[in-house]
Amino acid sequence: MTLTIEERPAGSGAICHGILSTIGDWFGIPASNAEYEQRAETGPAIVALLDREPAGLMLLKDHFGETLEIYFIGVRADLHRRGVGRALMERAEAIARESGARFVSLKTLGPSQACEPYERTRAFYRALGYAALEEFTEIWGPENPSLLMAKAI
């Protein structure tokens, strides 16, 4: 099996939709999913391909030239624990280094909201060296506390 990572300037909305349809335990808010799909369609996206088939997708956002945010990352559910997410994260970190950013950040569901899939997600990020910085209820609302995580590059 061959894993490749491609940076695409636009046109990845359908890929995003296909990936989101497999990971409903993580991404279950229709308005947010539509926004991710729109961003993937109109702007740049990083696409992971396994034997030329879409396996994962990542959207990045620059903050002040100092921090690169992983705005969205998703991997097809049937391909979890196969290196796709790790490869996407490594690409984000390489892009951050190349651009001179000092940090890579991301937001995920915070630990004050019990959710087993997100416990695995946070463990994945911690294993890659990301530190939990702060939990916010103002970003996504009190029912979806947002955990800010970051890694110095």
C-alpha positions in Angstrom: 0.0 0.0 0.0 1.3 3.4 -1.0 0.5 6.5 1.1 1.0 9.8 -0.6 0.2 13.3 0.6 -0.8 16.0 -1.8 -1.4 19.7 -1.4 -4.4 20.8 -3.5 -5.3 24.4 -4.2 -9.0 23.8 -4.4 -11.6 21.2 -5.4 -11.5 18.8 -2.4 -15.0 19.3 -1.1 -16.3 15.9 -2.2 -13.3 14.2 -0.7 -14.0 16.0 2.6 -17.6 15.0 2.4 -16.7 11.4 1.8 -14.3 11.3 4.8 -16.8 13.1 7.1 -19.5 10.5 6.2 -17.3 7.8 7.8 -16.5 9.6 11.1 -19.8 10.7 12.5 -18.7 10.0 16.1 -16.3 12.9 15.8 -18.0 15.3 13.4 -21.7 15.3 13.9 -22.7 18.9 13.5 -24.1 19.4 10.0 -23.3 23.2 9.8 -19.7 22.6 10.8 -19.3 19.8 8.3 -20.7 22.0 5.5 -18.2 24.7 6.4 -15.3 22.2 6.3 -16.5 20.9 2.9 -16.8 24.5 1.6 -13.3 25.3 2.7 -11.9 22.2 1.1 -13.7 23.0 -2.1 -12.7 26.6 -2.4 -9.3 26.7 -0.7 -6.2 24.7 -0.2 -6.4 21.3 1.4 -3.9 18.6 2.2 -5.1 15.2 1.0 -3.8 11.8 2.0 -4.2 9.1 -0.7 -3.8 5.4 0.0 -3.2 3.6 -3.3 -4.5 6.8 -5.0 -7.8 6.6 -3.1 -8.7 9.4 -0.6 -7.9 8.4 2.9 -7.7 11.6 4.8 -7.9 15.4 4.5 -6.5 18.3 6.5 -7.2 22.1 6.4 -4.7 24.6 7.7 -5.0 28.1 8.9 -2.2 30.6 9.4 -2.2 32.9 12.5 0.1 35.9 12.3 2.9 33.9 10.6 3.8 32.4 14.0 1.2 29.6 14.4 -0.1 27.2 11.9 -3.5 25.8 13.0 -4.7 22.4 12.0 -8.3 23.7 11.4 -9.6 20.3 10.4 -8.2 16.8 10.1 -10.1 13.7 9.3 -9.2 10.1 8.3 -11.6 7.5 7.0 -12.8 5.4 9.9 -11.7 2.2 8.3 -8.1 3.5 8.0 -7.6 4.6 11.6 -4.3 3.4 13.1 -2.7 2.9 9.7 -0.4 6.0 9.7 -2.6 8.3 7.7 -3.3 10.8 10.5 0.4 10.8 11.6 1.5 11.5 8.0 -0.9 14.4 7.7 0.3 15.8 11.1 3.9 15.4 10.0 3.1 17.4 6.8 1.5 20.2 8.8 4.6 20.4 11.0 6.9 20.4 7.9 4.8 23.2 6.4 5.0 25.2 9.6 8.8 24.8 9.7 9.1 25.8 6.0 7.0 28.9 6.6 8.9 30.0 9.7 6.0 29.3 12.1 6.9 28.6 15.7 3.9 26.5 16.7 1.3 24.2 15.3 -2.0 24.3 17.1 -5.4 22.6 17.0 -8.7 22.6 18.8 -10.5 19.4 19.8 -13.3 18.5 22.1 -12.2 19.1 25.7 -11.9 16.4 28.4 -14.7 18.0 30.5 -17.2 16.5 28.0 -17.0 12.7 28.2 -16.7 11.2 24.7 -14.7 8.1 24.1 -13.8 8.8 20.4 -12.3 12.2 21.5 -10.4 10.5 24.3 -8.6 8.6 21.6 -8.1 11.7 19.6 -6.5 13.6 22.5 -4.3 10.6 23.2 -3.2 10.6 19.5 -2.3 14.3 19.7 -0.4 13.8 23.0 1.6 10.9 21.5 2.7 13.3 18.7 4.0 15.8 21.3 1.0 18.2 21.5 0.3 19.7 24.9 -3.1 20.7 26.2 -3.1 24.4 26.9 -6.6 25.5 27.9 -10.2 24.5 27.6 -12.8 27.0 26.5 -16.6 27.0 26.6 -16.9 30.3 24.6 -15.7 28.9 21.3 -18.1 26.1 20.5 -20.5 26.6 23.5 -20.6 24.9 26.9 -22.0 21.7 25.4 -18.9 21.3 23.2 -15.9 22.6 25.3 -12.9 23.3 23.0 -9.5 22.2 24.1 -6.6 24.2 22.6 -3.5 22.0 22.1 -0.1 23.1 20.6 3.4 21.9 19.8 6.5 24.1 19.5 8.2 23.5 16.1 
